[in-house]
């Protein structure tokens, strides 16, 4: 598949999605949204892909937010067509469409934030499982300074990552903050010199690809993201129990035990496309209404 605003490279079990609009500091558009979603569809369907890294082109910007001067002169933040019913699909926020698809990824997502990340450039990273930043990265949840509100379902994601007080401060002030503060407040795992950022991200991706069961990782990702917001630990216990019961009888479990006892690298045979447990997905996908 060809892309115009991103690049997708797959090698050694790791996919790398690179936001690629160098003339606009990788600013976000509906085209970019569609292409990232298509890329995640591709990585989910490809059993050779064990982890996905998302980064930006160059050393200045991950994504400078929504393109405020679109080439087609179109409406910046929402669909230009007037509608009466706010449950109309045309009302849906593009950033949210993207983050909801990232949330549903079957492969772990690793963000390598290589520079400026403001607006949707920051919020699109919230569903990533691990976020790394370069030492020149800058973040900003700048919506209140543009006369709008946080988008991309960030009111759900951000407090879970950094706590309510920090989320409120960052969103209500709309100020830009540096990588050191992002690390201190828990938004990013670690900060790296620009030239070492992708190597660090690939190191985490390889740790996953070389040592873990793809089915186990896919289940773990879904369980932690979804059950962490459940109303009672019994909700988690039900899924834990079903998952352990099914997966303990899998070929991957046999291989995990054998490789440990034989002191060798594992070669897990099960695949996400064929061997997810029969109760997956256990949730009903909510509709936009």
C-alpha positions in Angstrom: 0.0 0.0 0.0 1.3 3.5 -0.9 1.0 6.4 1.5 1.4 10.1 1.0 1.8 11.5 4.5 3.3 8.5 6.4 5.9 5.8 5.8 5.5 2.2 6.9 8.5 0.0 7.1 8.5 -3.6 8.4 11.7 -5.5 9.2 12.8 -8.0 11.8 9.4 -8.3 13.4 9.1 -4.6 14.0 6.9 -2.1 12.1 7.9 1.6 12.0 5.2 4.2 11.2 6.8 7.5 10.4 4.7 10.7 10.1 6.0 12.3 7.0 5.1 15.8 6.2 8.5 17.5 6.5 7.3 20.8 5.0 4.6 21.1 7.7 6.5 19.7 10.7 4.4 16.5 10.3 1.2 18.4 11.0 -2.0 16.2 11.3 -4.6 16.0 8.5 -7.6 13.7 7.8 -5.4 12.1 5.2 -2.7 11.3 7.8 -5.5 10.0 10.1 -6.7 7.6 7.4 -3.2 6.4 6.6 -2.2 5.7 10.2 -5.4 3.7 10.6 -4.7 1.8 7.4 -1.2 1.1 8.7 -2.5 -0.2 12.0 -4.9 -2.4 10.1 -1.9 -3.8 8.2 0.2 -4.4 11.2 -2.6 -6.1 13.0 -3.1 -8.5 10.1 0.6 -9.3 9.7 1.7 -12.1 12.0 5.3 -11.2 11.3 4.8 -7.9 13.1 5.4 -8.2 16.9 5.6 -4.5 17.8 5.0 -1.1 16.2 7.1 2.0 16.6 5.5 5.4 15.8 7.8 8.4 15.2 8.0 11.6 13.2 10.3 12.5 10.2 13.3 14.6 11.0 14.7 15.9 14.3 12.4 18.9 14.9 8.9 17.6 15.2 6.9 14.4 16.0 3.7 16.2 15.0 3.1 19.9 15.3 -0.7 19.4 15.8 -3.5 19.9 13.4 -2.6 21.6 10.1 -3.9 25.1 10.7 -3.3 26.1 7.1 -4.6 23.1 5.1 -3.7 23.2 1.4 -7.4 22.7 0.4 -8.4 25.7 2.6 -10.8 23.4 4.4 -12.1 23.6 7.9 -9.4 22.9 10.5 -10.9 21.2 13.5 -14.1 19.6 12.3 -16.2 18.7 9.3 -17.3 21.9 7.6 -20.9 20.7 7.0 -23.6 22.0 9.4 -25.5 19.2 11.1 -28.4 19.3 13.6 -27.9 15.9 15.2 -24.6 15.7 17.2 -24.7 11.9 16.9 -24.1 12.4 13.2 -20.9 10.6 12.1 -19.7 13.8 10.5 -19.4 15.4 14.0 -16.9 12.8 15.1 -13.4 14.1 16.0 -10.7 12.8 13.7 -8.1 12.6 16.5 -10.6 10.4 18.4 -11.2 8.2 15.4 -7.4 7.6 15.4 -6.9 7.0 19.1 -9.8 4.6 19.3 -8.2 2.6 16.5 -4.8 2.7 18.3 -6.6 1.6 21.5 -7.8 -1.5 19.7 -4.4 -2.4 18.3 -3.5 -6.1 18.7 0.2 -5.2 18.6 2.1 -3.2 21.2 2.7 0.4 20.3 5.9 2.2 21.1 6.1 6.0 20.6 9.4 7.6 19.8 8.7 11.3 20.1 11.5 13.0 18.2 10.6 16.7 18.7 7.6 19.0 19.1 4.3 17.3 19.9 1.4 19.6 20.5 -2.4 19.3 20.2 -3.2 16.1 18.4 0.5 15.5 18.1 0.5 14.9 21.9 -2.9 13.3 22.3 -2.4 10.7 19.6 0.5 9.3 21.7 -1.7 8.6 24.7 -2.9 5.1 23.6 0.7 4.1 23.0 1.9 1.4 25.5 5.3 2.9 25.9 6.4 6.5 25.1 10.0 7.6 24.7 11.1 11.2 24.0 14.2 12.9 22.6 15.8 15.5 24.8 14.6 18.3 22.5 10.9 17.1 22.6 8.3 19.6 23.6 4.7 18.8 24.5 1.6 20.9 24.7 -2.1 20.2 25.3 -2.8 23.6 23.8 -6.6 23.4 23.1 -7.7 26.1 25.5 -5.3 28.5 23.8 -7.0 27.8 20.4 -10.6 28.2 21.7 -11.5 24.5 21.7 -11.3 21.5 24.2 -9.1 18.5 24.5 -9.9 15.9 21.8 -8.8 12.4 20.7 -10.5 10.9 23.8 -7.6 12.5 25.8 -10.0 13.3 28.7 -10.1 9.5 29.2 -6.5 8.7 28.5 -4.5 11.5 30.0 -5.6 11.4 33.7 -5.0 7.6 33.6 -1.4 8.2 32.6 -0.4 11.3 34.6 -3.1 11.8 37.3 -6.0 14.2 37.3 -4.1 17.2 38.8 -1.4 17.1 36.1 -3.9 16.6 33.4 -6.0 19.5 34.5 -3.0 21.8 34.8 -1.6 20.9 31.4 -5.0 21.2 29.7 -6.2 24.4 31.5 -3.0 26.3 31.0 -2.3 25.0 27.5 1.4 25.7 28.2 4.3 24.0 26.4 6.5 21.8 28.6 9.8 20.0 28.0 10.8 16.4 27.9 12.1 16.5 31.4 8.7 17.5 32.8 7.0 14.9 30.7 9.3 12.3 32.2 8.9 13.6 35.8 5.1 13.6 35.5 5.0 10.1 33.9 3.9 11.0 30.3 7.1 9.4 28.9 9.1 6.4 30.1 12.5 7.9 29.3 14.4 10.7 27.6 17.2 10.1 25.1 19.6 12.1 22.9 18.0 12.6 19.5 20.5 10.2 17.8 19.7 7.4 20.3 15.9 7.6 20.4 15.0 5.1 17.7 17.7 2.6 18.9 16.1 2.8 22.4 12.6 2.2 20.9 13.9 -0.7 18.8 15.5 -2.2 21.9 12.1 -2.4 23.6 10.4 -3.7 20.4 13.1 -6.4 20.1 12.7 -7.4 23.7 9.0 -8.1 23.0 9.6 -9.7 19.6 12.3 -12.1 20.7 11.0 -13.3 24.0 7.2 -13.3 24.2 4.2 -15.0 22.9 2.3 -12.8 20.4 -1.1 -14.1 21.7 0.0 -13.4 25.3 1.0 -9.9 24.5 -2.2 -9.1 22.5 -4.3 -10.5 25.4 -2.2 -8.6 28.0 -2.6 -5.3 26.1 -6.4 -5.7 25.9 -6.7 -6.7 29.5 -4.6 -3.9 31.0 -6.1 -1.1 28.9 -9.7 -2.3 29.3 -9.9 -3.9 32.7 -8.0 -1.1 34.4 -11.1 1.0 34.0 -13.6 -1.7 35.1 -15.9 -1.0 38.0 -14.9 -4.0 40.2 -11.9 -6.4 40.4 -14.3 -9.2 39.7 -14.5 -8.0 36.1 -10.8 -8.5 35.8 -10.9 -11.9 37.7 -13.4 -13.3 35.2 -11.2 -12.5 32.2 -8.0 -13.5 34.0 -9.5 -16.9 34.8 -10.8 -17.5 31.3 -7.5 -16.3 29.8 -5.3 -18.5 32.0 -7.6 -21.5 31.4 -7.5 -21.2 27.6 -3.9 -20.1 27.2 -2.4 -22.7 29.6 -3.6 -25.3 27.2 -2.0 -23.6 24.2 1.0 -24.6 22.1 2.6 -21.3 23.2 2.4 -22.3 26.9 4.0 -25.6 26.1 6.8 -23.8 24.3 7.2 -21.3 27.1 7.7 -24.0 29.7 10.0 -26.1 27.4 12.2 -23.2 26.4 12.6 -22.2 30.0 13.5 -25.7 31.2 15.9 -26.3 28.2 17.5 -22.8 28.7 17.0 -21.8 25.1 15.3 -19.0 23.2 11.6 -19.6 22.7 9.9 -20.2 19.3 6.3 -19.6 19.9 4.0 -21.1 17.2 0.7 -19.5 17.9 -0.4 -16.4 16.0 -2.8 -13.5 16.7 -4.6 -14.1 13.4 -5.5 -17.7 14.2 -5.0 -18.5 17.9 -6.6 -15.9 20.1 -8.9 -17.5 22.8 -12.5 -18.2 21.8 -13.9 -15.5 24.1 -11.8 -12.7 22.6 -13.0 -10.0 22.2 -15.1 -10.2 25.4 -16.4 -6.6 25.1 -19.1 -5.0 23.0 -17.7 -2.2 20.9 -19.7 0.9 21.7 -21.2 3.0 18.9 -20.9 6.7 18.4 -24.4 8.1 19.3 
